[in-house]
Amino acid sequence: MREVFLLELEDITKNVENALAAWCKDFSNPAPTRALSRAFHTLKGSAPVIGATQLADLGRAAEQAAKHAGRKRNPDQALIDAITAASHLLPQWLHAMRHSQPVPDGTVRVTRLLQRAAG
């Protein structure tokens, strides 16, 4: 199950990176925020299956932030920064899980940042 999840996390990471790049090019286009929401929704649902509850919490907060972002044509910098920070954490999570390392630093901080930005 863990190996399947790691492959899924790899896909999620790529999807988030691509959607984030597209969103930052055109904040008025709702398609990238929908893609971000879907990717983070998948993460929220899949991570608990292997016991990665902090990653699921990050996914939940990022999904809500992406949905909030989708309702704004001109998102504030805090929202952009929070979603970008979540995106940057995903490769760290992938590396940590592949190498049996601890939860990446900043996970709780970024989760709180996302919650405030979407608040």
Secondary structure by P-SEA (a helix, b strand, c coil): caaaaaaaaaaaaaaaaaaaaaaaaccccaaaaaaaaaaaaaaaaccccccaaaaaaaaaaaaaaaaaaaacccccaaaaaaaaaaaaaaaaaaaaaaaccccccaaaaaaaaaaaaac
